[in-house]
Amino acid sequence: MTVIDGGREDTYELEDDNAELDWVRGRFPIAWRDIAPEDSLADFNPRHVKWRTVKKTEDVEKLNQVHLREQDGKTQVATKVPITFDGLQRGDVVGMSLGGSGDRLAFALSKQGERVSAKVLRLPPFELKRERHGEKDEDAKLLAQLARDKPSLFHEVTVNTRRIIWVRECQALRIDAMKGRIACEQRLHRALVGQVLCAEQDFAELDIERAFNEFKANDRIYLALQEEEAARFKELDRAVKNTQVWQHILEDVSGIGPALAGRLISAIGGIERFMVEPNQARMDSLYEESTRLEREARFQELKRFVQLGNSEFQTLQRVASWCAKNRRPEQAALLERAVACHEERSKLRHRARKATQAKLKMFCGVAVMEDGSSPAAVQASPPTGTRTRGRRCICSRTSSTGRATAHTGAASCSSTRRSSTSPTPR
């Protein structure tokens, strides 16, 4: 954790979850003093007190008895207590990396930030990588500097962001509960089959599956895991239905319920991760050029001769057309060039949106072309001498070596078709 306050920079190590919680509460100790005989340890958080182990050669009776404790079979004595604290304060701007294990800390800082008028900003990983010119160990300092100097690169953690983070947490807990229940079920099945097949006595007329259903229906551990899984699913259901993406998009999609929506939302996370911005240098250049052309053509003065459009761009087009019809070719030419600049800016933004959609589609395992569109489903006849298979390849790209790379979701595999004349391995 790096704090930049004016020209001062301080770096702290948040070693565990308790340290992160202390920072959120503004109670992270950064300076200590020697403990005084009259100090009561009840006035301090035990985690903030510094202790040392009493040596075997020391006389415990001579130490202050109220400053002693037993820890892991050893006697310890308090040596220092905190006097200065740091943490989230009023007006702070927190810069973090988007996604990963920092989601829970971002949630807590954002929630606390609403109470103390602080903001939490998160930077997409690709932006952090582009801005990084040194070692990754310096990322904390870099994030603080970028949050101060380039806040436009960040995305603020809002209420909806926190709801998505909570969906991810609920989804992870539900998956863990489901895996625990399945593992218990497998252990019970193995135990029952072993008792039946490995018994020394003769086999009785027994239906293993029916006996297994009765066996697990009376197992307290399995029933408790079933209850936990059901409770986790209810928690996930409430979390999913509280998000905007469910209320405005997924709720009306046939075939998507809270369980599938939870997987989608937790996997995708914030849509900001996939944002592709247009070439900012080119956008600024076109804007400056269009502003110069409009100024030379006296666009603002000519606006009074036409009916204003729904947008400034539409008004610019009308003024350019009016100049061409009223024998003002020089002004018309300038304004037409300005219109072309605006159109190119619009194309750059459109391409960026398509690239954003392509990144999201590819992440979700949907086949896309380079421009973000889906490929046409063309049913080609199989070459002579080959046999077709029932498996479907969503998207394939053939390299110069003739090998096809198939993408069926997050995983990819390489495969080649075998001729029907080739011997079939047995």
C-alpha positions as a Markdown table, in Angstrom:
| # | Residue | x | y | z |
|---|---|---|---|---|
| 1 | Met | 0.0 | 0.0 | 0.0 |
| 2 | Thr | 1.5 | 3.3 | -1.1 |
| 3 | Val | 0.1 | 6.6 | 0.1 |
| 4 | Ile | 0.9 | 9.9 | -1.7 |
| 5 | Asp | 0.0 | 13.0 | 0.3 |
| 6 | Gly | 1.4 | 16.1 | -1.4 |
| 7 | Gly | 5.1 | 15.5 | -1.9 |
| 8 | Arg | 5.3 | 12.7 | 0.7 |
| 9 | Glu | 5.2 | 9.0 | -0.1 |
| 10 | Asp | 4.7 | 6.3 | 2.4 |
| 11 | Thr | 4.6 | 2.5 | 1.7 |
| 12 | Tyr | 3.0 | 0.0 | 4.1 |
| 13 | Glu | 2.7 | -3.8 | 3.9 |
| 14 | Leu | -0.8 | -5.2 | 4.5 |
| 15 | Glu | 0.2 | -8.6 | 5.6 |
| 16 | Asp | -3.2 | -10.3 | 6.0 |
| 17 | Asp | -6.9 | -9.8 | 6.0 |
| 18 | Asn | -6.9 | -8.2 | 9.4 |
| 19 | Ala | -4.4 | -5.6 | 8.2 |
| 20 | Glu | -6.7 | -4.8 | 5.2 |
| 21 | Leu | -9.7 | -4.5 | 7.6 |
| 22 | Asp | -7.7 | -2.2 | 9.8 |
| 23 | Trp | -6.9 | 0.0 | 6.8 |
| 24 | Val | -10.5 | 0.2 | 5.8 |
| 25 | Arg | -11.5 | 1.3 | 9.3 |
| 26 | Gly | -8.6 | 3.8 | 9.4 |
| 27 | Arg | -7.0 | 1.9 | 12.3 |
| 28 | Phe | -3.9 | 0.6 | 10.7 |
| 29 | Pro | -1.0 | 1.2 | 13.2 |
| 30 | Ile | 2.1 | 2.8 | 11.7 |
| 31 | Ala | 4.0 | 4.0 | 14.8 |
| 32 | Trp | 4.6 | 2.5 | 18.3 |
| 33 | Arg | 5.9 | 3.6 | 21.7 |
| 34 | Asp | 7.4 | 1.6 | 24.6 |
| 35 | Ile | 4.7 | 0.3 | 26.9 |
| 36 | Ala | 4.4 | 2.1 | 30.2 |
| 37 | Pro | 3.8 | 0.3 | 33.5 |
| 38 | Glu | 0.4 | 2.1 | 33.9 |
| 39 | Asp | -0.8 | 1.0 | 30.4 |
| 40 | Ser | -3.7 | -1.4 | 30.3 |
| 41 | Leu | -3.7 | -3.8 | 27.4 |
| 42 | Ala | -7.5 | -3.7 | 27.4 |
| 43 | Asp | -7.2 | -0.2 | 25.8 |
| 44 | Phe | -5.4 | -1.7 | 22.7 |
| 45 | Asn | -6.2 | -4.2 | 20.0 |
| 46 | Pro | -4.1 | -7.3 | 20.9 |
| 47 | Arg | -3.1 | -7.6 | 17.2 |
| 48 | His | -1.6 | -4.1 | 17.4 |
| 49 | Val | 0.5 | -4.8 | 20.4 |
| 50 | Lys | 4.1 | -5.9 | 19.9 |
| 51 | Trp | 5.3 | -8.8 | 22.0 |
| 52 | Arg | 8.4 | -10.7 | 22.7 |
| 53 | Thr | 9.0 | -14.1 | 24.2 |
| 54 | Val | 10.3 | -14.2 | 27.8 |
| 55 | Lys | 13.7 | -15.8 | 27.9 |
| 56 | Lys | 14.3 | -18.8 | 30.1 |
| 57 | Thr | 17.0 | -16.8 | 32.1 |
| 58 | Glu | 14.5 | -14.1 | 33.0 |
| 59 | Asp | 12.6 | -13.9 | 36.2 |
| 60 | Val | 8.9 | -13.8 | 35.3 |
| 61 | Glu | 8.0 | -12.6 | 38.7 |
| 62 | Lys | 9.8 | -9.3 | 38.1 |
| 63 | Leu | 7.9 | -8.5 | 35.0 |
| 64 | Asn | 4.6 | -6.6 | 35.0 |
| 65 | Gln | 2.0 | -9.4 | 35.3 |
| 66 | Val | -0.7 | -7.5 | 33.5 |
| 67 | His | 1.5 | -7.3 | 30.4 |
| 68 | Leu | 2.0 | -11.0 | 30.2 |
| 69 | Arg | 0.3 | -13.7 | 28.1 |
| 70 | Glu | 0.6 | -17.3 | 27.1 |
| 71 | Gln | 0.9 | -18.0 | 23.4 |
| 72 | Asp | 1.6 | -21.5 | 22.0 |
| 73 | Gly | 2.9 | -22.7 | 25.3 |
| 74 | Lys | 5.3 | -19.8 | 25.7 |
| 75 | Thr | 5.2 | -16.8 | 27.9 |
| 76 | Gln | 5.2 | -13.4 | 26.1 |
| 77 | Val | 5.5 | -9.9 | 27.4 |
| 78 | Ala | 4.1 | -6.7 | 25.7 |
| 79 | Thr | 6.9 | -4.3 | 24.6 |
| 80 | Lys | 5.2 | -1.7 | 22.4 |
| 81 | Val | 1.8 | -0.2 | 21.8 |
| 82 | Pro | 0.5 | 1.8 | 18.8 |
| 83 | Ile | 0.3 | 5.6 | 19.0 |
| 84 | Thr | -0.3 | 6.6 | 15.3 |
| 85 | Phe | -2.8 | 5.1 | 12.8 |
| 86 | Asp | -3.4 | 5.4 | 9.1 |
| 87 | Gly | -6.0 | 4.1 | 6.7 |
| 88 | Leu | -8.9 | 5.3 | 4.6 |
| 89 | Gln | -9.6 | 8.9 | 5.3 |
| 90 | Arg | -12.0 | 11.6 | 4.2 |
| 91 | Gly | -11.3 | 12.7 | 0.6 |
| 92 | Asp | -9.0 | 9.9 | -0.2 |
| 93 | Val | -8.7 | 8.6 | -3.8 |
| 94 | Val | -7.8 | 4.9 | -3.8 |
| 95 | Gly | -6.2 | 3.4 | -7.0 |
| 96 | Met | -6.4 | -0.4 | -7.4 |
| 97 | Ser | -5.9 | -3.0 | -10.1 |
| 98 | Leu | -9.2 | -4.3 | -11.6 |
| 99 | Gly | -10.2 | -7.9 | -10.8 |
| 100 | Gly | -8.4 | -10.7 | -9.0 |
| 101 | Ser | -8.1 | -11.2 | -5.3 |
| 102 | Gly | -8.5 | -7.4 | -4.6 |
| 103 | Asp | -12.3 | -7.5 | -5.3 |
| 104 | Arg | -13.2 | -7.9 | -1.6 |
| 105 | Leu | -10.9 | -5.1 | -0.5 |
| 106 | Ala | -12.3 | -2.9 | -3.2 |
| 107 | Phe | -15.8 | -3.7 | -2.0 |
| 108 | Ala | -15.0 | -2.8 | 1.6 |
| 109 | Leu | -13.1 | 0.4 | 0.7 |
| 110 | Ser | -15.9 | 1.5 | -1.6 |
| 111 | Lys | -18.6 | 0.9 | 1.1 |
| 112 | Gln | -16.5 | 2.7 | 3.7 |
| 113 | Gly | -15.7 | 5.4 | 1.2 |
| 114 | Glu | -19.4 | 6.4 | 0.9 |
| 115 | Arg | -19.3 | 7.2 | 4.6 |
| 116 | Val | -16.1 | 9.3 | 4.5 |
| 117 | Ser | -16.4 | 10.8 | 1.0 |
| 118 | Ala | -13.6 | 8.8 | -0.5 |
| 119 | Lys | -13.5 | 7.2 | -3.9 |
| 120 | Val | -12.2 | 3.8 | -5.1 |
| 121 | Leu | -10.9 | 3.6 | -8.6 |
| 122 | Arg | -9.7 | 0.5 | -10.4 |
| 123 | Leu | -7.4 | 0.3 | -13.4 |
| 124 | Pro | -7.8 | -2.5 | -16.1 |
| 125 | Pro | -4.8 | -4.8 | -16.2 |
| 126 | Phe | -4.0 | -3.9 | -19.8 |
| 127 | Glu | -3.8 | -0.2 | -18.9 |
| 128 | Leu | -1.6 | -1.0 | -16.0 |
| 129 | Lys | 0.7 | -3.0 | -18.2 |
| 130 | Arg | 0.9 | -0.2 | -20.7 |
| 131 | Glu | 1.7 | 2.4 | -18.1 |
| 132 | Arg | 4.3 | 0.2 | -16.4 |
| 133 | His | 7.9 | 1.1 | -17.3 |
| 134 | Gly | 9.6 | -0.6 | -14.3 |
| 135 | Glu | 9.3 | -3.7 | -12.2 |
| 136 | Lys | 5.9 | -5.1 | -11.0 |
| 137 | Asp | 7.1 | -4.6 | -7.4 |
| 138 | Glu | 6.5 | -0.9 | -8.0 |
| 139 | Asp | 2.9 | -1.3 | -9.0 |
| 140 | Ala | 1.5 | 0.1 | -5.7 |
| 141 | Lys | 3.4 | 3.4 | -6.2 |
| 142 | Leu | 2.5 | 3.5 | -9.9 |
| 143 | Leu | -1.2 | 3.0 | -9.2 |
| 144 | Ala | -1.2 | 5.9 | -6.6 |
| 145 | Gln | 0.5 | 8.2 | -9.1 |
| 146 | Leu | -1.9 | 7.3 | -11.9 |
| 147 | Ala | -4.9 | 7.7 | -9.7 |
| 148 | Arg | -3.6 | 11.2 | -8.9 |
| 149 | Asp | -2.5 | 12.2 | -12.4 |
| 150 | Lys | -4.6 | 10.2 | -14.8 |
| 151 | Pro | -7.9 | 9.3 | -13.1 |
| 152 | Ser | -9.6 | 9.1 | -16.5 |
| 153 | Leu | -7.9 | 5.7 | -17.0 |
| 154 | Phe | -9.7 | 4.2 | -14.0 |
| 155 | His | -13.3 | 3.0 | -13.4 |
| 156 | Glu | -14.9 | 3.9 | -10.1 |
| 157 | Val | -16.3 | 1.2 | -7.9 |
| 158 | Thr | -20.0 | 1.9 | -7.6 |
| 159 | Val | -23.0 | 0.2 | -5.9 |
| 160 | Asn | -23.5 | -2.0 | -9.0 |
| 161 | Thr | -19.8 | -2.9 | -9.1 |
| 162 | Arg | -20.2 | -4.1 | -5.5 |
| 163 | Arg | -23.2 | -6.2 | -6.3 |
| 164 | Ile | -21.3 | -7.9 | -9.1 |
| 165 | Ile | -18.4 | -8.6 | -6.7 |
| 166 | Trp | -20.9 | -10.1 | -4.2 |
| 167 | Val | -22.3 | -12.4 | -7.0 |
| 168 | Arg | -18.7 | -13.6 | -7.6 |
| 169 | Glu | -18.3 | -14.3 | -3.9 |
| 170 | Cys | -21.6 | -16.2 | -3.7 |
| 171 | Gln | -20.8 | -18.2 | -6.8 |
| 172 | Ala | -17.5 | -19.3 | -5.4 |
| 173 | Leu | -19.1 | -20.3 | -2.1 |
| 174 | Arg | -21.9 | -22.2 | -3.9 |
| 175 | Ile | -19.3 | -24.1 | -6.1 |
| 176 | Asp | -17.3 | -25.0 | -3.0 |
| 177 | Ala | -20.5 | -26.3 | -1.2 |
| 178 | Met | -21.4 | -28.3 | -4.3 |
| 179 | Lys | -18.0 | -29.9 | -4.6 |
| 180 | Gly | -18.1 | -30.8 | -0.9 |
| 181 | Arg | -21.5 | -32.5 | -1.3 |
| 182 | Ile | -20.3 | -34.4 | -4.4 |
| 183 | Ala | -17.1 | -35.5 | -2.6 |
| 184 | Cys | -19.1 | -36.8 | 0.3 |
| 185 | Glu | -21.5 | -38.6 | -2.0 |
| 186 | Gln | -18.6 | -40.3 | -3.7 |
| 187 | Arg | -17.1 | -41.4 | -0.4 |
| 188 | Leu | -20.4 | -42.9 | 0.7 |
| 189 | His | -20.9 | -44.7 | -2.5 |
| 190 | Arg | -17.4 | -46.2 | -2.4 |
| 191 | Ala | -17.9 | -47.2 | 1.3 |
| 192 | Leu | -21.2 | -49.0 | 0.5 |
| 193 | Val | -19.8 | -50.8 | -2.6 |
| 194 | Gly | -16.8 | -51.9 | -0.6 |
| 195 | Gln | -19.0 | -53.3 | 2.2 |
| 196 | Val | -21.0 | -55.3 | -0.3 |
| 197 | Leu | -18.4 | -56.6 | -2.7 |
| 198 | Cys | -15.6 | -57.1 | -0.1 |
| 199 | Ala | -17.7 | -59.0 | 2.4 |
| 200 | Glu | -16.7 | -62.5 | 3.2 |
| 201 | Gln | -20.2 | -63.8 | 3.5 |
| 202 | Asp | -22.4 | -64.7 | 0.5 |
| 203 | Phe | -24.0 | -61.8 | -1.5 |
| 204 | Ala | -27.6 | -61.1 | -0.6 |
| 205 | Glu | -30.2 | -60.0 | -3.1 |
| 206 | Leu | -29.3 | -56.4 | -2.9 |
| 207 | Asp | -29.9 | -53.4 | -5.3 |
| 208 | Ile | -26.8 | -51.2 | -4.7 |
| 209 | Glu | -28.3 | -48.0 | -6.0 |
| 210 | Arg | -31.4 | -48.4 | -3.9 |
| 211 | Ala | -29.3 | -49.2 | -0.9 |
| 212 | Phe | -27.1 | -46.2 | -1.6 |
| 213 | Asn | -30.0 | -43.8 | -1.7 |
| 214 | Glu | -31.1 | -45.1 | 1.7 |
| 215 | Phe | -27.6 | -45.0 | 3.0 |
| 216 | Lys | -27.0 | -41.3 | 2.1 |
| 217 | Ala | -30.5 | -40.3 | 3.2 |
| 218 | Asn | -29.5 | -41.3 | 6.7 |
| 219 | Asp | -26.0 | -39.8 | 6.7 |
| 220 | Arg | -25.9 | -36.7 | 8.9 |
| 221 | Ile | -22.8 | -35.2 | 7.2 |
| 222 | Tyr | -24.3 | -35.6 | 3.7 |
| 223 | Leu | -27.6 | -34.1 | 4.8 |
| 224 | Ala | -25.8 | -31.1 | 6.4 |
| 225 | Leu | -23.8 | -30.6 | 3.1 |
| 226 | Gln | -27.0 | -30.7 | 1.2 |
| 227 | Glu | -28.5 | -28.0 | 3.4 |
| 228 | Glu | -25.4 | -25.9 | 3.0 |
| 229 | Glu | -25.6 | -26.1 | -0.8 |
| 230 | Ala | -29.2 | -25.2 | -0.8 |
| 231 | Ala | -28.5 | -22.2 | 1.4 |
| 232 | Arg | -25.6 | -21.1 | -0.8 |
| 233 | Phe | -27.9 | -21.3 | -3.9 |
| 234 | Lys | -30.5 | -19.1 | -2.2 |
| 235 | Glu | -27.9 | -16.6 | -1.3 |
| 236 | Leu | -26.6 | -16.6 | -5.0 |
| 237 | Asp | -30.2 | -16.3 | -6.3 |
| 238 | Arg | -30.7 | -13.1 | -4.2 |
| 239 | Ala | -27.4 | -11.7 | -5.2 |
| 240 | Val | -27.9 | -12.3 | -9.0 |
| 241 | Lys | -31.4 | -10.8 | -9.0 |
| 242 | Asn | -30.1 | -7.7 | -7.3 |
| 243 | Thr | -27.8 | -6.8 | -10.2 |
| 244 | Gln | -28.7 | -4.5 | -13.0 |
| 245 | Val | -27.4 | -7.0 | -15.6 |
| 246 | Trp | -30.0 | -9.4 | -14.5 |
| 247 | Gln | -32.8 | -6.9 | -14.2 |
| 248 | His | -32.3 | -5.3 | -17.6 |
| 249 | Ile | -30.8 | -8.1 | -19.7 |
| 250 | Leu | -30.6 | -11.7 | -18.4 |
| 251 | Glu | -34.0 | -12.0 | -16.8 |
| 252 | Asp | -35.8 | -11.9 | -20.1 |
| 253 | Val | -33.4 | -14.4 | -21.8 |
| 254 | Ser | -35.0 | -17.8 | -22.2 |
| 255 | Gly | -32.9 | -20.6 | -20.7 |
| 256 | Ile | -30.9 | -18.4 | -18.3 |
| 257 | Gly | -31.7 | -18.7 | -14.7 |
| 258 | Pro | -29.9 | -17.5 | -11.6 |
| 259 | Ala | -27.5 | -20.4 | -11.6 |
| 260 | Leu | -26.3 | -19.9 | -15.1 |
| 261 | Ala | -26.4 | -16.1 | -14.7 |
| 262 | Gly | -24.2 | -16.4 | -11.6 |
| 263 | Arg | -21.6 | -18.3 | -13.6 |
| 264 | Leu | -21.7 | -15.7 | -16.4 |
| 265 | Ile | -21.6 | -12.6 | -14.1 |
| 266 | Ser | -18.8 | -14.1 | -11.9 |
| 267 | Ala | -16.7 | -15.0 | -15.0 |
| 268 | Ile | -17.1 | -11.7 | -16.8 |
| 269 | Gly | -17.0 | -9.5 | -13.8 |
| 270 | Gly | -16.8 | -5.8 | -14.7 |
| 271 | Ile | -17.4 | -5.1 | -18.4 |
| 272 | Glu | -14.7 | -2.4 | -18.1 |
| 273 | Arg | -12.1 | -5.2 | -18.4 |
| 274 | Phe | -12.9 | -5.6 | -22.1 |
| 275 | Met | -13.2 | -1.9 | -23.0 |
| 276 | Val | -11.1 | -0.9 | -26.0 |
| 277 | Glu | -10.6 | 2.9 | -26.4 |
| 278 | Pro | -10.1 | 4.5 | -29.8 |
| 279 | Asn | -6.7 | 5.9 | -30.7 |
| 280 | Gln | -6.6 | 8.9 | -28.5 |
| 281 | Ala | -3.8 | 10.7 | -30.3 |
| 282 | Arg | -5.7 | 10.4 | -33.6 |
| 283 | Met | -9.0 | 11.4 | -31.9 |
| 284 | Asp | -7.3 | 14.6 | -30.5 |
| 285 | Ser | -5.7 | 15.4 | -33.9 |
| 286 | Leu | -9.1 | 15.1 | -35.7 |
| 287 | Tyr | -10.8 | 17.2 | -33.1 |
| 288 | Glu | -8.2 | 20.0 | -33.3 |
| 289 | Glu | -8.4 | 19.9 | -37.1 |
| 290 | Ser | -12.2 | 20.1 | -37.2 |
| 291 | Thr | -12.1 | 23.0 | -34.7 |
| 292 | Arg | -9.6 | 24.9 | -36.8 |
| 293 | Leu | -11.7 | 24.3 | -40.0 |
| 294 | Glu | -14.9 | 25.5 | -38.4 |
| 295 | Arg | -13.2 | 28.6 | -37.1 |
| 296 | Glu | -11.8 | 29.5 | -40.5 |
| 297 | Ala | -15.2 | 28.9 | -42.1 |
| 298 | Arg | -16.9 | 31.0 | -39.4 |
| 299 | Phe | -19.2 | 28.2 | -38.6 |
| 300 | Gln | -20.7 | 29.8 | -35.5 |
| 301 | Glu | -21.7 | 32.9 | -37.5 |
| 302 | Leu | -23.3 | 30.9 | -40.3 |
| 303 | Lys | -25.5 | 28.8 | -37.9 |
| 304 | Arg | -28.1 | 31.5 | -38.0 |
| 305 | Phe | -28.9 | 30.8 | -41.6 |
| 306 | Val | -30.1 | 27.2 | -41.1 |
| 307 | Gln | -32.4 | 25.4 | -38.8 |
| 308 | Leu | -30.4 | 23.9 | -35.9 |
| 309 | Gly | -30.2 | 20.1 | -36.0 |
| 310 | Asn | -30.6 | 17.6 | -33.2 |
| 311 | Ser | -26.8 | 17.6 | -32.7 |
| 312 | Glu | -23.9 | 19.9 | -33.5 |
| 313 | Phe | -22.8 | 17.5 | -36.2 |
| 314 | Gln | -26.1 | 17.7 | -38.0 |
| 315 | Thr | -26.0 | 21.5 | -37.8 |
| 316 | Leu | -22.5 | 21.4 | -39.3 |
| 317 | Gln | -23.8 | 19.3 | -42.2 |
| 318 | Arg | -26.7 | 21.7 | -42.8 |
| 319 | Val | -24.4 | 24.8 | -42.8 |
| 320 | Ala | -22.0 | 23.1 | -45.2 |
| 321 | Ser | -24.9 | 22.3 | -47.5 |
| 322 | Trp | -26.2 | 25.9 | -47.2 |
| 323 | Cys | -22.8 | 27.3 | -48.2 |
| 324 | Ala | -22.6 | 25.1 | -51.2 |
| 325 | Lys | -26.0 | 26.2 | -52.4 |
| 326 | Asn | -25.4 | 29.9 | -51.7 |
| 327 | Arg | -22.1 | 30.3 | -53.7 |
| 328 | Arg | -19.7 | 30.1 | -50.8 |
| 329 | Pro | -17.4 | 27.4 | -52.2 |
| 330 | Glu | -14.4 | 28.1 | -49.9 |
| 331 | Gln | -16.5 | 28.0 | -46.7 |
| 332 | Ala | -18.3 | 24.9 | -48.0 |
| 333 | Ala | -15.0 | 23.1 | -48.7 |
| 334 | Leu | -13.7 | 23.9 | -45.2 |
| 335 | Leu | -16.9 | 22.7 | -43.5 |
| 336 | Glu | -17.0 | 19.5 | -45.6 |
| 337 | Arg | -13.5 | 18.7 | -44.4 |
| 338 | Ala | -14.7 | 19.4 | -40.9 |
| 339 | Val | -17.6 | 17.0 | -41.5 |
| 340 | Ala | -15.1 | 14.4 | -42.7 |
| 341 | Cys | -13.1 | 14.8 | -39.5 |
| 342 | His | -16.2 | 14.2 | -37.4 |
| 343 | Glu | -17.1 | 11.1 | -39.5 |
| 344 | Glu | -13.7 | 9.6 | -39.0 |
| 345 | Arg | -13.9 | 10.2 | -35.3 |
| 346 | Ser | -17.2 | 8.4 | -35.3 |
| 347 | Lys | -15.7 | 5.5 | -37.2 |
| 348 | Leu | -12.9 | 5.2 | -34.7 |
| 349 | Arg | -15.3 | 5.0 | -31.9 |
| 350 | His | -17.4 | 2.4 | -33.7 |
| 351 | Arg | -14.3 | 0.3 | -34.3 |
| 352 | Ala | -13.4 | 0.5 | -30.7 |
| 353 | Arg | -17.0 | -0.6 | -29.7 |
| 354 | Lys | -16.7 | -3.6 | -32.1 |
| 355 | Ala | -13.4 | -4.5 | -30.7 |
| 356 | Thr | -14.8 | -4.4 | -27.2 |
| 357 | Gln | -17.7 | -6.7 | -28.2 |
| 358 | Ala | -15.2 | -9.0 | -29.9 |
| 359 | Lys | -13.1 | -9.3 | -26.7 |
| 360 | Leu | -16.1 | -10.1 | -24.6 |
| 361 | Lys | -17.5 | -12.6 | -27.2 |
| 362 | Met | -14.1 | -14.3 | -27.4 |
| 363 | Phe | -13.8 | -14.5 | -23.6 |
| 364 | Cys | -17.3 | -16.1 | -23.4 |
| 365 | Gly | -16.3 | -18.7 | -26.0 |
| 366 | Val | -18.3 | -17.2 | -28.9 |
| 367 | Ala | -16.7 | -17.5 | -32.3 |
| 368 | Val | -16.0 | -14.1 | -33.8 |
| 369 | Met | -14.2 | -12.7 | -36.8 |
| 370 | Glu | -11.5 | -10.0 | -36.6 |
| 371 | Asp | -14.1 | -7.2 | -36.9 |
| 372 | Gly | -16.2 | -8.7 | -34.0 |
| 373 | Ser | -18.9 | -10.2 | -36.2 |
| 374 | Ser | -19.9 | -13.9 | -36.1 |
| 375 | Pro | -18.8 | -16.2 | -39.0 |
| 376 | Ala | -21.5 | -17.5 | -41.3 |
| 377 | Ala | -22.5 | -21.1 | -40.7 |
| 378 | Val | -21.4 | -22.6 | -44.0 |
| 379 | Gln | -22.0 | -26.4 | -44.4 |
| 380 | Ala | -19.2 | -27.5 | -46.7 |
| 381 | Ser | -19.2 | -31.0 | -48.2 |
| 382 | Pro | -16.5 | -33.2 | -46.8 |
| 383 | Pro | -13.6 | -34.0 | -49.1 |
| 384 | Thr | -13.7 | -37.3 | -50.9 |
| 385 | Gly | -12.2 | -40.2 | -48.9 |
| 386 | Thr | -12.9 | -38.7 | -45.5 |
| 387 | Arg | -15.6 | -39.4 | -42.9 |
| 388 | Thr | -17.6 | -36.9 | -41.1 |
| 389 | Arg | -18.0 | -36.9 | -37.3 |
| 390 | Gly | -20.9 | -35.9 | -35.1 |
| 391 | Arg | -18.8 | -33.4 | -33.1 |
| 392 | Arg | -19.2 | -29.7 | -34.0 |
| 393 | Cys | -16.3 | -27.3 | -34.2 |
| 394 | Ile | -17.6 | -23.8 | -33.4 |
| 395 | Cys | -14.7 | -21.9 | -35.1 |
| 396 | Ser | -11.6 | -23.3 | -36.8 |
| 397 | Arg | -8.7 | -21.5 | -38.4 |
| 398 | Thr | -6.4 | -23.5 | -40.7 |
| 399 | Ser | -2.7 | -22.7 | -40.6 |
| 400 | Ser | -0.2 | -23.1 | -43.4 |
| 401 | Thr | 0.6 | -26.6 | -42.1 |
| 402 | Gly | -3.0 | -27.7 | -42.6 |
| 403 | Arg | -3.7 | -28.1 | -38.8 |
| 404 | Ala | -7.0 | -26.7 | -37.6 |
| 405 | Thr | -7.3 | -25.0 | -34.2 |
| 406 | Ala | -10.7 | -25.4 | -32.7 |
| 407 | His | -12.1 | -23.0 | -30.1 |
| 408 | Thr | -14.9 | -24.4 | -28.1 |
| 409 | Gly | -15.1 | -22.1 | -25.1 |
| 410 | Ala | -12.1 | -21.2 | -23.0 |
| 411 | Ala | -10.1 | -24.2 | -24.1 |
| 412 | Ser | -8.6 | -24.8 | -27.5 |
| 413 | Cys | -7.4 | -28.0 | -29.1 |
| 414 | Ser | -5.6 | -29.0 | -32.3 |
| 415 | Ser | -7.0 | -31.7 | -34.5 |
| 416 | Thr | -6.7 | -33.2 | -37.9 |
| 417 | Arg | -9.2 | -35.4 | -39.7 |
| 418 | Arg | -8.2 | -39.0 | -40.4 |
| 419 | Ser | -8.9 | -40.5 | -43.8 |
| 420 | Ser | -11.4 | -43.3 | -43.9 |
| 421 | Thr | -8.7 | -45.4 | -45.6 |
| 422 | Ser | -6.4 | -45.1 | -42.7 |
| 423 | Pro | -6.2 | -48.0 | -40.3 |
| 424 | Thr | -8.3 | -47.6 | -37.2 |
| 425 | Pro | -6.4 | -48.2 | -34.0 |
| 426 | Arg | -7.9 | -50.9 | -31.8 |
